[in-house]
């Protein structure tokens, strides 16, 4: 199966250059050089900026294709990008739920969270680029991989539906237990540093453990999201650009939703249904190819319905119950020690 991509070498180079510039701006403007808690207003502004840039990119892509490849191709590719971006953006919210749990467990101060997420985003971009290229090669060489991806997504979606309310137990996480047993870990945070040297000996800080868990979490979620985007398009350029735009806005979205994530508890069910839908779409691709417009509509309806249902379900929650909850982005999880002393 030969993969046909609209991406020219110049387009690839231009997009990668754009990503590097935006990452530099994100690091020094949103993050800054000093540790600080990112405000909701700041995060909201950047979230709007990232979404606007993604839509502007899609518009420019449509305009360029309309003049070079024709209106039909331009419409198709623009819909593919938009659908892929919506799926990846939605699935990234599931990452945020886990990030919140990790930060809460380690009682990471809000002003230190942003540096972990900076490196988390950088690692996510590298990992997803590698996985997208590998996935594109597999699909081009072995058509049956599409069925494997589809079956995996259906299985993952059903599993998410069954275990949506079950929270992972970090105390039993094998990677965390290994790091605690084999690394010298400081008892307290050392500002934003991941390692420190004491008496000529290298020690790791609890923030390093958090970073490793964040990176592994994104790798696990990428195993779901990468096959999902291949259900929409096999064009490597569309897969890559829609994925990266979703990842670029992940950090700002985290700080935007950190204190209200509990209000979207039903979104997990919606994300699970999206995975099942795109999985089925892949499984029946040789029998019936679901039009991209319909796929976009179905995904949008599922996500919107789960968000509205979540808001409706939590609207009647008493103020006392809300006040009793500790902010995850702030002081939640203080009952846990940051890490066991190495």
N, C-alpha and C positions, 0 to 999 in steps of 0.2 A: 504494500500500500504506500503510494508516494504522497508525502505531505506537501501541500502547496501553501506557501506563505506569502503574504503581501509585503513582508519586511525585507527591505533592501539593506545592504551593508551600511549605507548612509543612515537609514532610519534606525537601525540597531545602534550605531555609534551615537547618533543624536540623542536617542532616548537614554542610553547609559550615561552620557554626559549630563543630561537633564537631571537624572536621579542623583548623580554625585553632587551637583550644585545644590539641589534641594535638601539633600542630607546635610551638607555643610551649613546651610541656612537653619535647618531644624536644630542641629547640634548647638549652634552658637546663638540663635535667637530664642527658640522655645526652651532649650536647656540652659543656655547661659554658661558662664564659667564658674559661677558660685552655686552651691547647693541651695535649692529653694523649693518650696511647695508650689507646684503648678496650680494656679487658680482655675476655677470652673470657667471664668470669663476668657482667660487665656487659651484654655483647651478648646472651648467652643469656637473661638476665632480661628484656631488652626484646623479644627475639624471641618469647618465651613470652607477654609482655604483648600484643603486637600480634596474635598469632594468637588469643588469648583474647578480645580486643576484637572481632575480626572474627566469631568464632563467637557471641559475645554479641549482636552487632548482628543476625546472622542469626536468632537465637532470638527477639529482640524483634520483628523484622520478621514472623516466622511468627506470633507471638502476636497482633500487631495485625491482620494479614490474616485470621487465623482468626476474629476477632471481627467484622470488617467485611465481608470478601468471601467467607468460607466456607473450610472445611477444604481443599477441592480446590485452590483458588487459593493458599492459604497453603503447602501442600505443594509445589506446582509452583514458586512463586517462591523458596522456601527452597532447593530443589534447584538451581535456576538460579544463585542466588548462590553456593552452595557449589561447584558445578562451575566457574563462572567464576573464583572466587577461587583454586581449586586450579590451574587452567590458568595464570592470571596469576602466581601465586606460583612455579610451576615455571619458567615462562619467564623470570622475573626472575633465576633462578640463572644463566642464560646471560649476563645483564648482568654478573654478578659475575665470571665468568671473564675478560671483557674488561676490567673495572675493574682486576683484579689485574695483567693484562698492562700496562695503561697506567701504573699506579703503579710497577710493577717497572721498566719502561723508563726512567721519569724518576727512579727512586730516591727517591720521595717518602717522607720520614720518617713513621713511623706516627702521630706526634702531629699532623701536618698533614693527614692523609688525611680526618679526620672533617669538617673545614670544607668541603672540596671536595664531599663527599657530602651535606652539609647543603644546599648550593646546588643540587647535582644533583637531590635529591629535590624541592625547590621547583620547579625548572624542569620536571621530569618531570610533576608534578601539573598545571601550567599547560598544557603541551603536550598531555597526554593528554586533558584536559578539552576542549580545542579540537578534537582529532581525534575524540573520541567524539561530540561534538555534530555535527560535520561528517559523520561516518559514519552517525549516526542519521538525519540529514536525507537523505542519499543513498539509504539503504535505504528510507525512506518514499516517496521520489519515484520511484525507479527500482528495480524488483524485480530486474532483471537484474544489479544490482550484487552481489547475493548470489553469483551464479555467478562473477563476476569475483574476489570475495574468496576463494571456494573454490579456484579455479584457482591464484590467487596463493599460497595457503597450501600446496597440494600441491606446487607448483614449489619454494617455499622449503624445505619439509620434505625433499624429495628432494635439493636442493642441500646442505642441512645434513648429510644422511647421507653424501654423496660427499666433502664437504670438512671433515668433523668434526675431523680431526686436523691440518688446515692452520691455522697461526697467521698472523694479519695481520702485515704488515711495516710497522711505523710509520715507518721511515725513508723509505718511498715514499708515505706518506699525503699526498695533495695539499693538504689543509687545513693540516696541520702544516708542510709545506714552505712554503706561502704565508705563514703567520704568522711563521715564522722569517725569511723574506725581506723582510717588510714592517713588522714591529714591532720596536721596541727592547726587547730581552729581557736581563734581568740574568743574569749567569753563575751566581749562587747564589740560593738561596731566601731570602726576606726574611720569616722567621717564617711566619705564615698569610696574609700580604698578597698580593693579586693584582696590585697596582700600587704603585709608589713614585715619588716625585718627587726627581730628582737635578739640582741646579743649575738648577731651574726647568723641567726637562724630564721629561715623564711616561714612565716605563719600566714594562714588563710583566714580571712574574716568571714563572719556569717553572711555578708553580702555576696561573697563568692559562691556560697552554696545556693543562694537565691538565684544568682545569674545562671548557674548550671541547670537548675530546675526549670527556669524560664526557657532556656534554649532547647532543652529536651522536650518541654511541653509543646513548643512551636513545631519541632520536628514531628512529633506525634500527630498534631493537628494537620500538618502539611500532607501527611499520608492520606488523609481524608479529602482535603481541599484540592489537591492537584488532580486526582482522578475526576473530581466533580467538574472541574473546568474543562477537562477533555470530553466530557459529555456534551458540552455546548459547542466547542470548536476544537479542531486539531491543528489550527494554525499556530505555530510556536510563538509568533510575534504577538498575537492577540492574547494567548495564554499568559505570556510573560508580562506584558504591559498591564493587563487587568489585575494580575496577582500582585505585582509590585505596587501599583497605586493603592490597593487595599491595605498592604503592609505598611506603606509610608504613613498612612493615617492612623495606624493602630495605637501609637503612643498617645496622641492627642485624644483619641476616642476613649482610651482607658481613663485618663484623668477627667474626662467629661462624664463618664458613667460610674466612676468609682463609688460615689456616695449614694447612687440610686439604682445600682444594679439589681438589688433585691426586688425592685418593682417589675422586673422583666423575667421573673422566674419561669414563665410559660414559654419563653422564647426558645428554650432548649428543645421543647417538643416540636416547635415550628422548624428548627434547624434539622432535627431528625427526619421530619417529613420531606424536607428539601432533599436530603441525601437519598432517601428512598425514591423520590421522584426522578432525580437525575440518574440514579442507578438503573431504574426500570427503563428510562429513556435510552441508556446505553445498551441494555439487553435486547431491546426490540428494534435497534437501529437498522438492521437488515430487513426487517418486516415493515416497519413504518417509521419514517424519520419525522419526529415531532418538529414542526416549524419553530424557528427561534423566537418569533413573536409570541407564540402560545407559551413556550417555555418561560419567557420573561414574565408574562402575565401570571402564570401559575406560581412561580417563585415569589413574585411581588405580593400576590394575594396571601400566600401562606405566611410570609414574614409579617406583613401588615396585620393579618388576623391574630397572630400570636402576640404581637406587641399590644394591640388593642385589648385582647383578652387579659393580658397580664395587668395592664393599667386598670381595667375594670375590676379585676379580682382584688387588687390591692387598694383601690380607692376607698373602700369601706373600713380599712384597717384603722384601728383607733390611734389617736395621737400618742397615748401612753405607750402602746406597743412599739410605735416607731421610735419614741424617745428612749425606750429601753434597749434599742439596738445600738451597738457601738459602731461608729463609722469605720468601715474596713480600710479606707484610704488614710485614716488618721491613727487612732490608738487601738484598733482592734487587735485581738490576739495577744495582749500584753500578759496573759496568763502563761504564755509559753516563753521559755528562755530562747534568746536568739539562736543559740547553738550550744551543743555540749562542748565543754573545754576539751581541746585535743590533748 
